[in-house]
Amino acid sequence: MYDALVIGGGPAGMTAAIYLKRANLNVALIEKGAPGGKMTETYLIENYPGFPLINGADLALAMYQQIVNLNIPHLYGEVKAVEKNKDGFIVKTDYEEHPAAKVIVATGTVSRKLHIPGENEYLGKGISFCAVCDGSLYKDKVVAVIGGGNSAFEESIYLSRLVKHVHIIVRSSRYRAEEALIKKVEALPNVTIHKENETIAFLGNSSLEKVKLFDKTKNVEWELPVDGVFIYIGFDPATQFLKPLGVLDQDGYIVVDENFESQVKGLYGAGDCLTKKTRQIATATGDGASAASALIRSYR
Protein backbone atom coordinates (compact mmCIF):
# COMPACT_ATOMS: atom_id res chain seq x y z
CA MET A 1 0.00 0.00 0.00
CA TYR A 2 1.20 3.49 -0.83
CA ASP A 3 1.40 6.10 1.90
CA ALA A 4 0.04 8.53 -0.68
CA LEU A 5 -1.07 8.47 -4.29
CA VAL A 6 -1.11 11.64 -6.37
CA ILE A 7 -3.64 11.63 -9.20
CA GLY A 8 -2.62 14.02 -11.97
CA GLY A 9 0.75 14.93 -13.44
CA GLY A 10 0.39 18.67 -13.92
CA PRO A 11 2.27 21.31 -11.89
CA ALA A 12 0.15 20.73 -8.77
CA GLY A 13 0.51 16.95 -8.88
CA MET A 14 4.23 16.94 -9.62
CA THR A 15 4.92 19.46 -6.86
CA ALA A 16 2.92 17.40 -4.37
CA ALA A 17 4.75 14.21 -5.34
CA ILE A 18 8.15 15.90 -4.92
CA TYR A 19 7.26 17.13 -1.43
CA LEU A 20 5.89 13.74 -0.38
CA LYS A 21 8.92 11.85 -1.64
CA ARG A 22 11.31 14.23 0.11
CA ALA A 23 9.41 13.51 3.32
CA ASN A 24 10.33 9.84 2.80
CA LEU A 25 6.77 8.71 2.12
CA ASN A 26 5.99 5.83 -0.23
CA VAL A 27 4.37 7.79 -3.06
CA ALA A 28 3.44 7.31 -6.72
CA LEU A 29 2.07 9.59 -9.42
CA ILE A 30 -0.82 8.53 -11.67
CA GLU A 31 -1.18 10.30 -15.02
CA LYS A 32 -3.08 9.22 -18.14
CA GLY A 33 -1.00 11.23 -20.60
CA ALA A 34 2.20 13.22 -20.90
CA PRO A 35 3.26 14.91 -17.65
CA GLY A 36 2.69 18.64 -17.50
CA GLY A 37 -1.05 19.01 -17.97
CA LYS A 38 -2.13 22.18 -19.77
CA MET A 39 1.49 23.42 -19.77
CA THR A 40 2.29 21.05 -22.63
CA GLU A 41 -0.38 22.78 -24.74
CA THR A 42 0.99 26.28 -24.16
CA TYR A 43 3.56 27.68 -26.54
CA LEU A 44 5.02 30.43 -24.34
CA ILE A 45 4.69 31.08 -20.61
CA GLU A 46 5.68 34.57 -19.48
CA ASN A 47 4.44 34.79 -15.88
CA TYR A 48 6.14 31.91 -14.06
CA PRO A 49 8.82 33.22 -11.65
CA GLY A 50 12.38 32.41 -12.63
CA PHE A 51 11.48 31.82 -16.28
CA PRO A 52 10.64 35.16 -17.97
CA LEU A 53 9.90 33.36 -21.23
CA ILE A 54 9.68 29.58 -21.54
CA ASN A 55 7.95 27.04 -23.75
CA GLY A 56 5.24 25.18 -21.83
CA ALA A 57 6.54 21.74 -22.77
CA ASP A 58 10.04 22.72 -21.64
CA LEU A 59 8.76 23.84 -18.23
CA ALA A 60 6.78 20.61 -17.90
CA LEU A 61 9.88 18.58 -18.77
CA ALA A 62 11.97 20.47 -16.21
CA MET A 63 9.41 19.67 -13.50
CA TYR A 64 9.13 16.04 -14.56
CA GLN A 65 12.90 15.64 -14.47
CA GLN A 66 12.70 16.13 -10.70
CA ILE A 67 10.15 13.30 -10.53
CA VAL A 68 12.59 11.09 -12.43
CA ASN A 69 15.56 12.16 -10.31
CA LEU A 70 13.69 11.26 -7.12
CA ASN A 71 12.67 7.85 -8.52
CA ILE A 72 8.98 8.54 -7.99
CA PRO A 73 6.96 5.79 -9.74
CA HIS A 74 4.87 7.07 -12.65
CA LEU A 75 1.77 4.92 -13.05
CA TYR A 76 0.01 5.31 -16.40
CA GLY A 77 -3.75 5.13 -16.61
CA GLU A 78 -6.98 7.09 -16.37
CA VAL A 79 -8.56 7.03 -12.92
CA LYS A 80 -12.14 5.78 -13.08
CA ALA A 81 -12.97 5.66 -9.36
CA VAL A 82 -11.64 6.38 -5.89
CA GLU A 83 -13.24 4.20 -3.22
CA LYS A 84 -12.93 4.69 0.54
CA ASN A 85 -12.31 1.68 2.79
CA LYS A 86 -11.14 1.01 6.35
CA ASP A 87 -7.47 1.13 5.32
CA GLY A 88 -7.71 4.28 3.23
CA PHE A 89 -8.55 4.22 -0.46
CA ILE A 90 -8.60 2.06 -3.56
CA VAL A 91 -7.76 4.02 -6.71
CA LYS A 92 -9.13 2.26 -9.78
CA THR A 93 -7.73 3.04 -13.23
CA ASP A 94 -8.70 1.62 -16.60
CA TYR A 95 -5.91 -0.96 -16.13
CA GLU A 96 -5.52 -1.81 -12.44
CA GLU A 97 -6.23 -0.95 -8.80
CA HIS A 98 -3.88 0.77 -6.35
CA PRO A 99 -4.35 0.82 -2.56
CA ALA A 100 -3.28 3.99 -0.74
CA ALA A 101 -3.61 5.33 2.78
CA LYS A 102 -4.16 8.87 1.49
CA VAL A 103 -4.80 10.50 -1.89
CA ILE A 104 -4.14 13.90 -3.45
CA VAL A 105 -6.29 14.68 -6.49
CA ALA A 106 -4.70 17.15 -8.89
CA THR A 107 -6.43 16.28 -12.15
CA GLY A 108 -6.84 19.84 -13.40
CA THR A 109 -9.39 20.71 -16.05
CA VAL A 110 -10.46 19.74 -19.55
CA SER A 111 -11.33 22.07 -22.42
CA ARG A 112 -14.96 23.16 -22.47
CA LYS A 113 -17.01 22.45 -25.58
CA LEU A 114 -19.50 24.77 -27.25
CA HIS A 115 -22.10 22.01 -27.71
CA ILE A 116 -23.33 23.35 -31.04
CA PRO A 117 -24.11 21.65 -34.38
CA GLY A 118 -21.04 20.33 -36.19
CA GLU A 119 -18.68 20.42 -33.20
CA ASN A 120 -18.45 16.68 -32.67
CA GLU A 121 -18.67 15.97 -36.40
CA TYR A 122 -15.61 18.06 -37.26
CA LEU A 123 -13.52 17.38 -34.17
CA GLY A 124 -10.14 16.35 -35.58
CA LYS A 125 -11.35 17.36 -39.05
CA GLY A 126 -10.78 21.07 -38.64
CA ILE A 127 -11.71 21.61 -34.99
CA SER A 128 -9.05 21.45 -32.29
CA PHE A 129 -8.57 22.44 -28.66
CA CYS A 130 -4.77 22.67 -28.89
CA ALA A 131 -2.96 25.17 -31.12
CA VAL A 132 0.47 23.90 -30.08
CA CYS A 133 -0.52 20.35 -31.04
CA ASP A 134 -2.26 21.08 -34.36
CA GLY A 135 -1.28 24.60 -35.41
CA SER A 136 1.38 23.43 -37.86
CA LEU A 137 -1.33 21.67 -39.90
CA TYR A 138 -2.65 25.08 -40.94
CA LYS A 139 0.53 26.71 -42.20
CA ASP A 140 -0.37 29.55 -44.60
CA LYS A 141 -4.08 28.86 -44.11
CA VAL A 142 -6.94 30.74 -42.41
CA VAL A 143 -8.08 29.78 -38.92
CA ALA A 144 -10.46 31.03 -36.26
CA VAL A 145 -9.87 31.10 -32.51
CA ILE A 146 -13.01 31.13 -30.39
CA GLY A 147 -12.73 32.80 -26.99
CA GLY A 148 -11.83 36.06 -25.30
CA GLY A 149 -9.60 35.00 -22.41
CA ASN A 150 -5.87 34.57 -21.89
CA SER A 151 -5.69 31.17 -23.57
CA ALA A 152 -7.46 32.38 -26.71
CA PHE A 153 -5.18 35.40 -27.04
CA GLU A 154 -1.97 33.53 -26.19
CA GLU A 155 -2.65 30.86 -28.78
CA SER A 156 -3.71 33.44 -31.36
CA ILE A 157 -0.26 35.02 -31.01
CA TYR A 158 1.33 31.61 -31.55
CA LEU A 159 -0.87 30.82 -34.55
CA SER A 160 -0.22 34.21 -36.16
CA ARG A 161 3.37 33.08 -36.74
CA LEU A 162 2.23 30.00 -38.64
CA VAL A 163 -0.98 30.74 -40.50
CA LYS A 164 -2.03 33.24 -43.14
CA HIS A 165 -4.72 34.85 -41.00
CA VAL A 166 -6.33 34.44 -37.57
CA HIS A 167 -9.92 35.43 -36.82
CA ILE A 168 -10.67 35.73 -33.10
CA ILE A 169 -14.35 35.25 -32.29
CA VAL A 170 -15.43 36.89 -29.02
CA ARG A 171 -19.07 36.61 -27.99
CA SER A 172 -19.09 39.66 -25.70
CA SER A 173 -18.07 43.30 -26.10
CA ARG A 174 -15.24 42.94 -23.59
CA TYR A 175 -12.18 40.70 -23.41
CA ARG A 176 -11.22 38.61 -20.39
CA ALA A 177 -7.56 38.47 -21.39
CA GLU A 178 -4.79 40.44 -19.69
CA GLU A 179 -4.18 43.92 -21.08
CA ALA A 180 -0.62 43.04 -22.14
CA LEU A 181 -1.92 40.16 -24.28
CA ILE A 182 -4.67 42.29 -25.80
CA LYS A 183 -2.16 44.92 -26.90
CA LYS A 184 0.10 42.28 -28.47
CA VAL A 185 -2.77 40.76 -30.43
CA GLU A 186 -4.18 44.09 -31.59
CA ALA A 187 -0.76 44.96 -33.02
CA LEU A 188 -0.60 41.84 -35.20
CA PRO A 189 -1.28 42.58 -38.89
CA ASN A 190 -2.75 39.16 -39.67
CA VAL A 191 -5.26 38.98 -36.82
CA THR A 192 -8.86 40.21 -36.94
CA ILE A 193 -11.04 40.33 -33.83
CA HIS A 194 -14.81 39.93 -34.16
CA LYS A 195 -16.44 41.11 -30.94
CA GLU A 196 -20.06 40.44 -30.01
CA ASN A 197 -20.25 37.44 -32.33
CA GLU A 198 -21.79 34.19 -31.12
CA THR A 199 -20.61 30.93 -32.70
CA ILE A 200 -23.75 28.96 -33.55
CA ALA A 201 -22.61 26.14 -35.88
CA PHE A 202 -19.74 24.56 -37.79
CA LEU A 203 -20.30 23.81 -41.47
CA GLY A 204 -18.52 21.70 -44.06
CA ASN A 205 -18.47 18.42 -45.95
CA SER A 206 -15.77 15.86 -45.21
CA SER A 207 -13.92 18.52 -43.20
CA LEU A 208 -14.68 21.91 -41.67
CA GLU A 209 -15.19 24.75 -44.16
CA LYS A 210 -17.07 27.54 -42.37
CA VAL A 211 -18.05 28.91 -38.99
CA LYS A 212 -21.61 30.16 -38.69
CA LEU A 213 -21.84 33.26 -36.50
CA PHE A 214 -24.48 35.58 -35.12
CA ASP A 215 -23.46 39.23 -35.06
CA LYS A 216 -25.20 40.73 -32.02
CA THR A 217 -24.61 44.34 -33.08
CA LYS A 218 -26.10 43.89 -36.56
CA ASN A 219 -28.60 41.21 -35.49
CA VAL A 220 -27.66 39.03 -38.44
CA GLU A 221 -26.23 35.56 -39.08
CA TRP A 222 -23.18 35.21 -41.31
CA GLU A 223 -20.61 32.60 -42.35
CA LEU A 224 -16.83 32.86 -42.02
CA PRO A 225 -14.77 30.61 -44.35
CA VAL A 226 -11.90 28.95 -42.45
CA ASP A 227 -9.60 25.97 -42.74
CA GLY A 228 -9.49 25.30 -39.01
CA VAL A 229 -10.90 26.35 -35.64
CA PHE A 230 -9.33 26.38 -32.19
CA ILE A 231 -11.73 26.54 -29.23
CA TYR A 232 -10.68 28.30 -26.02
CA ILE A 233 -13.86 29.14 -24.12
CA GLY A 234 -12.82 27.91 -20.71
CA PHE A 235 -12.39 24.67 -18.84
CA ASP A 236 -14.34 22.16 -16.76
CA PRO A 237 -12.90 20.18 -13.83
CA ALA A 238 -11.70 16.65 -14.56
CA THR A 239 -13.28 15.24 -11.42
CA GLN A 240 -16.27 13.12 -12.45
CA PHE A 241 -14.75 10.02 -10.84
CA LEU A 242 -15.10 11.71 -7.42
CA LYS A 243 -18.84 12.33 -7.68
CA PRO A 244 -19.86 9.33 -5.51
CA LEU A 245 -17.74 10.67 -2.62
CA GLY A 246 -19.72 13.90 -2.34
CA VAL A 247 -16.70 16.22 -2.31
CA LEU A 248 -17.62 18.37 -5.33
CA ASP A 249 -19.42 21.69 -5.61
CA GLN A 250 -22.27 22.29 -8.08
CA ASP A 251 -19.78 22.94 -10.89
CA GLY A 252 -17.73 19.81 -10.23
CA TYR A 253 -14.78 21.41 -8.43
CA ILE A 254 -13.36 19.84 -5.26
CA VAL A 255 -14.20 21.62 -2.01
CA VAL A 256 -11.32 21.58 0.49
CA ASP A 257 -10.51 23.22 3.82
CA GLU A 258 -7.46 25.33 4.73
CA ASN A 259 -5.37 22.14 4.81
CA PHE A 260 -6.49 21.24 1.28
CA GLU A 261 -8.39 18.24 2.69
CA SER A 262 -11.90 17.40 1.52
CA GLN A 263 -14.74 16.34 3.79
CA VAL A 264 -13.57 12.76 3.23
CA LYS A 265 -10.67 12.35 5.63
CA GLY A 266 -7.43 11.52 3.85
CA LEU A 267 -8.59 12.81 0.46
CA TYR A 268 -6.86 16.04 -0.55
CA GLY A 269 -7.12 18.29 -3.59
CA ALA A 270 -4.70 20.62 -5.36
CA GLY A 271 -4.54 22.82 -8.43
CA ASP A 272 -7.11 23.88 -10.99
CA CYS A 273 -9.64 21.19 -10.03
CA LEU A 274 -10.34 23.01 -6.74
CA THR A 275 -13.06 25.54 -5.97
CA LYS A 276 -10.99 28.73 -6.30
CA LYS A 277 -10.77 32.04 -8.15
CA THR A 278 -7.27 31.97 -9.64
CA ARG A 279 -6.01 29.13 -11.81
CA GLN A 280 -2.40 29.61 -12.86
CA ILE A 281 0.76 27.48 -12.90
CA ALA A 282 2.13 29.39 -9.90
CA THR A 283 -1.02 28.84 -7.83
CA ALA A 284 -1.12 25.17 -8.84
CA THR A 285 2.42 24.53 -7.60
CA GLY A 286 1.55 26.36 -4.38
CA ASP A 287 -1.53 24.18 -3.92
CA GLY A 288 0.52 21.05 -4.51
CA ALA A 289 3.07 22.09 -1.89
CA SER A 290 0.34 23.01 0.61
CA ALA A 291 -1.67 19.81 0.15
CA ALA A 292 1.44 17.64 0.42
CA SER A 293 2.65 19.51 3.51
CA ALA A 294 -0.72 19.00 5.21
CA LEU A 295 -0.68 15.31 4.31
CA ILE A 296 2.85 14.95 5.69
CA ARG A 297 1.80 16.61 8.96
CA SER A 298 -1.03 14.09 9.32
CA TYR A 299 1.59 11.34 9.65
CA ARG A 300 3.41 13.06 12.51
VOGU-3710 file (C-alpha; in Angstrom, 3 decimals, decimal comma):
1> mydalviggg> 0,000/0,000/0,000  1,201/3,490/-0,832  1,398/6,100/1,900  0,036/8,529/-0,678  -1,071/8,473/-4,294  -1,105/11,635/-6,372  -3,637/11,631/-9,199  -2,622/14,021/-11,971  0,753/14,927/-13,437  0,393/18,671/-13,921
11> pagmtaaiyl> 2,273/21,314/-11,895  0,149/20,725/-8,774  0,511/16,949/-8,884  4,228/16,941/-9,619  4,923/19,464/-6,855  2,918/17,402/-4,369  4,750/14,213/-5,341  8,150/15,899/-4,924  7,261/17,132/-1,428  5,893/13,740/-0,376
21> kranlnvali> 8,921/11,851/-1,640  11,312/14,233/0,105  9,405/13,507/3,322  10,329/9,839/2,803  6,766/8,705/2,117  5,987/5,828/-0,233  4,371/7,786/-3,062  3,444/7,309/-6,723  2,066/9,590/-9,421  -0,821/8,527/-11,669
31> ekgapggkmt> -1,181/10,300/-15,024  -3,079/9,222/-18,135  -1,001/11,234/-20,604  2,195/13,218/-20,898  3,261/14,914/-17,646  2,687/18,639/-17,501  -1,047/19,008/-17,972  -2,127/22,184/-19,768  1,494/23,416/-19,771  2,285/21,048/-22,634
41> etylienypg> -0,384/22,779/-24,743  0,993/26,282/-24,156  3,561/27,684/-26,542  5,017/30,434/-24,344  4,694/31,084/-20,610  5,676/34,571/-19,480  4,442/34,794/-15,881  6,138/31,909/-14,064  8,819/33,225/-11,647  12,383/32,407/-12,635
51> fplingadla> 11,476/31,823/-16,279  10,643/35,157/-17,974  9,904/33,359/-21,235  9,684/29,581/-21,543  7,954/27,041/-23,749  5,245/25,182/-21,833  6,536/21,745/-22,768  10,039/22,722/-21,640  8,759/23,841/-18,231  6,776/20,609/-17,899
61> lamyqqivnl> 9,878/18,576/-18,766  11,973/20,465/-16,208  9,414/19,671/-13,499  9,125/16,040/-14,563  12,905/15,643/-14,467  12,697/16,126/-10,698  10,149/13,296/-10,535  12,594/11,091/-12,426  15,563/12,161/-10,310  13,693/11,263/-7,118
71> niphlygevk> 12,675/7,848/-8,521  8,984/8,544/-7,991  6,962/5,794/-9,740  4,869/7,074/-12,648  1,769/4,919/-13,052  0,014/5,307/-16,402  -3,750/5,131/-16,614  -6,978/7,092/-16,369  -8,562/7,027/-12,921  -12,138/5,778/-13,079
81> aveknkdgfi> -12,970/5,665/-9,364  -11,644/6,379/-5,892  -13,242/4,204/-3,217  -12,927/4,689/0,543  -12,315/1,684/2,788  -11,140/1,014/6,347  -7,469/1,126/5,319  -7,709/4,283/3,227  -8,552/4,218/-0,463  -8,604/2,063/-3,563
91> vktdyeehpa> -7,759/4,021/-6,708  -9,127/2,258/-9,779  -7,734/3,036/-13,227  -8,695/1,615/-16,597  -5,908/-0,958/-16,132  -5,517/-1,806/-12,443  -6,228/-0,950/-8,802  -3,883/0,774/-6,354  -4,350/0,823/-2,556  -3,282/3,993/-0,741
101> akvivatgtv> -3,615/5,328/2,780  -4,158/8,868/1,487  -4,800/10,503/-1,888  -4,142/13,904/-3,447  -6,293/14,679/-6,486  -4,699/17,155/-8,894  -6,427/16,283/-12,153  -6,844/19,839/-13,397  -9,387/20,710/-16,047  -10,458/19,743/-19,551
111> srklhipgen> -11,332/22,073/-22,417  -14,960/23,155/-22,469  -17,006/22,448/-25,575  -19,495/24,769/-27,252  -22,101/22,006/-27,707  -23,332/23,351/-31,039  -24,108/21,655/-34,378  -21,040/20,330/-36,186  -18,679/20,418/-33,202  -18,449/16,676/-32,667
121> eylgkgisfc> -18,669/15,968/-36,397  -15,606/18,063/-37,257  -13,515/17,379/-34,172  -10,145/16,345/-35,581  -11,355/17,358/-39,049  -10,783/21,071/-38,641  -11,710/21,614/-34,993  -9,047/21,446/-32,287  -8,572/22,445/-28,658  -4,769/22,672/-28,893
131> avcdgslykd> -2,957/25,166/-31,123  0,475/23,903/-30,076  -0,522/20,351/-31,045  -2,255/21,081/-34,355  -1,275/24,599/-35,415  1,385/23,429/-37,864  -1,325/21,670/-39,900  -2,647/25,076/-40,943  0,535/26,714/-42,195  -0,366/29,546/-44,601
141> kvvavigggn> -4,083/28,863/-44,109  -6,942/30,738/-42,409  -8,079/29,782/-38,919  -10,462/31,026/-36,256  -9,872/31,102/-32,514  -13,012/31,134/-30,393  -12,729/32,796/-26,989  -11,833/36,061/-25,295  -9,600/34,996/-22,413  -5,868/34,575/-21,888
151> safeesiyls> -5,689/31,167/-23,571  -7,457/32,382/-26,713  -5,180/35,404/-27,044  -1,968/33,527/-26,190  -2,647/30,856/-28,777  -3,707/33,443/-31,357  -0,261/35,023/-31,009  1,328/31,611/-31,551  -0,871/30,818/-34,552  -0,215/34,213/-36,162
161> rlvkhvhiiv> 3,373/33,077/-36,743  2,230/29,995/-38,640  -0,976/30,737/-40,500  -2,027/33,236/-43,139  -4,724/34,853/-40,995  -6,327/34,436/-37,569  -9,923/35,431/-36,822  -10,667/35,733/-33,103  -14,349/35,250/-32,289  -15,432/36,885/-29,016
171> rssryraeea> -19,069/36,607/-27,990  -19,092/39,665/-25,701  -18,071/43,298/-26,104  -15,243/42,938/-23,588  -12,178/40,703/-23,411  -11,222/38,607/-20,385  -7,557/38,471/-21,393  -4,794/40,436/-19,686  -4,181/43,921/-21,079  -0,624/43,040/-22,135
181> likkvealpn> -1,915/40,165/-24,278  -4,666/42,285/-25,795  -2,162/44,915/-26,904  0,096/42,281/-28,472  -2,774/40,759/-30,427  -4,181/44,087/-31,586  -0,762/44,960/-33,022  -0,600/41,843/-35,199  -1,280/42,577/-38,889  -2,746/39,158/-39,674
191> vtihkeneti> -5,259/38,981/-36,822  -8,860/40,214/-36,944  -11,040/40,335/-33,830  -14,808/39,926/-34,162  -16,436/41,112/-30,940  -20,058/40,436/-30,013  -20,248/37,439/-32,327  -21,787/34,192/-31,120  -20,612/30,933/-32,701  -23,747/28,960/-33,555
201> aflgnsslek> -22,606/26,142/-35,884  -19,739/24,561/-37,790  -20,302/23,809/-41,467  -18,524/21,700/-44,057  -18,473/18,422/-45,947  -15,770/15,862/-45,209  -13,919/18,523/-43,204  -14,684/21,914/-41,670  -15,187/24,749/-44,159  -17,074/27,543/-42,374
211> vklfdktknv> -18,047/28,914/-38,985  -21,613/30,156/-38,691  -21,838/33,259/-36,501  -24,484/35,576/-35,119  -23,458/39,234/-35,058  -25,199/40,732/-32,024  -24,614/44,339/-33,076  -26,104/43,885/-36,558  -28,605/41,209/-35,494  -27,660/39,032/-38,439
221> ewelpvdgvf> -26,231/35,561/-39,080  -23,175/35,215/-41,313  -20,608/32,603/-42,346  -16,830/32,861/-42,020  -14,774/30,606/-44,348  -11,901/28,951/-42,448  -9,597/25,970/-42,735  -9,486/25,300/-39,011  -10,900/26,347/-35,640  -9,334/26,375/-32,187
231> iyigfdpatq> -11,730/26,540/-29,234  -10,676/28,303/-26,023  -13,863/29,138/-24,122  -12,818/27,907/-20,713  -12,388/24,667/-18,841  -14,344/22,165/-16,759  -12,901/20,184/-13,828  -11,697/16,646/-14,557  -13,282/15,237/-11,417  -16,274/13,122/-12,452
241> flkplgvldq> -14,751/10,018/-10,839  -15,100/11,705/-7,420  -18,843/12,331/-7,679  -19,858/9,329/-5,510  -17,736/10,667/-2,620  -19,724/13,901/-2,336  -16,702/16,221/-2,307  -17,618/18,373/-5,327  -19,420/21,690/-5,608  -22,267/22,289/-8,077
251> dgyivvdenf> -19,779/22,940/-10,889  -17,732/19,808/-10,229  -14,785/21,406/-8,430  -13,356/19,836/-5,260  -14,203/21,621/-2,012  -11,324/21,584/0,492  -10,509/23,216/3,822  -7,465/25,334/4,733  -5,375/22,139/4,814  -6,491/21,237/1,278
261> esqvkglyga> -8,392/18,239/2,686  -11,903/17,397/1,523  -14,741/16,341/3,793  -13,572/12,756/3,226  -10,669/12,351/5,626  -7,426/11,519/3,846  -8,593/12,813/0,462  -6,861/16,044/-0,550  -7,123/18,286/-3,589  -4,705/20,623/-5,356
271> gdcltkktrq> -4,537/22,825/-8,431  -7,107/23,877/-10,987  -9,638/21,190/-10,027  -10,344/23,006/-6,736  -13,056/25,540/-5,970  -10,994/28,734/-6,300  -10,773/32,035/-8,154  -7,266/31,970/-9,636  -6,010/29,127/-11,808  -2,396/29,615/-12,856
281> iatatgdgas> 0,764/27,479/-12,896  2,128/29,388/-9,901  -1,024/28,843/-7,833  -1,118/25,169/-8,843  2,419/24,529/-7,599  1,551/26,362/-4,385  -1,528/24,179/-3,920  0,521/21,048/-4,509  3,065/22,095/-1,892  0,339/23,007/0,615
291> aasalirsyr> -1,668/19,811/0,147  1,437/17,641/0,416  2,646/19,505/3,510  -0,718/18,999/5,208  -0,684/15,305/4,314  2,852/14,954/5,687  1,797/16,612/8,959  -1,025/14,088/9,322  1,595/11,337/9,645  3,411/13,064/12,513
//
